[in-house]
Amino acid sequence: MGRKFKLYHYQIRPVIDIYLGLAYVDASMAEEQVKNKELATKYMNSAQSLFRSLGWRDYSEEKLKMVARRELDRWNVQSQTSQDGK
């Protein structure tokens, strides 16, 4: 790998991790809606781990859900929970 690729990878990795974390939060919320608490917890724990690794101070479930909803609204994407009308 060249030096430029390594620098690019170093710069883009946190961005990818943020969106992966948001996907985990959305999956967690969708699993909550279908009463799959175990899988919802697994997804939320994965999201919290990613955000913790990125240096976030508040990676509580409530905060991550708020951020995910705001980001989905920003992109006009409806989460599974929004599609269900909740």
N, C-alpha and C positions, 0 to 999 in steps of 0.2 A: 504494500500500500504506500502510496506517495504521501508526502507531508501535507499537501492540500486536502487530501481525502481525510486524513486523521483529524485535521483542524475542523473540517466540515462536520465530521461525525461527532466530535466533541461539542460543537455548537448546536447541532440539530437534535441530539439525544434528549435533552431536557424537554424540548417541544413535543417530541414523540411521546415521552413519558407522561406529560400533562394530558394529552389527548387519550392515551391508553387509560390513564387514571379516571378520566371523565367517562370513558366507555364502561369501566368497571362500576362506577357509581350509577350510571343509567341502568346497567344490567341488574344491579342490586335493587334499585327501585322497582324494576319490572318484576323481579322475583318476589318482592314483598307483596305486590298486587295479587299475585296468584298464590299467596300464602306459603311460599317456599322459603321459610325463615333460614334454614341451614345454608342454602345456596346464596341467599341475599347476604347473609353474614360473611360468607366466603368472599364474595365479590367486593363487599365493602372493606374487608380486611386487606385485600389486594390493593384497592385504591388508596387506603390510608398508608400502606407501606410505601407505595410509590411517591405519594406527596410528602411523606416524612423524609424519604431519601433525597427529595428535591429541596429540603430545607424549610418547608412550610412550618410555621409555628402552630397554626390551628388547622388540624386535619381531622377535626371531629366529624362525626357522621352528619350532623346538622349543617355544618359549614360546607362540607363537600356536596351535599344535596343542593344547597342554595347556589353554589357556584355552577354545578352541572345544569341546573334548570336555567340559570341566567345565560350560560353559554349556548345551550340548545335553543333558547329563545332568540339569541343574537343571530344564529345561523338559520333561523326559521325551521328548525328541525323539531319534530314532535317526538318526545320520548314515548316509550310504551305506556307509561303512566298517563301522559297527556292524551294519548290516543284512546285510552279507556274512559276518558272524561273525568278523571280524578285529579 
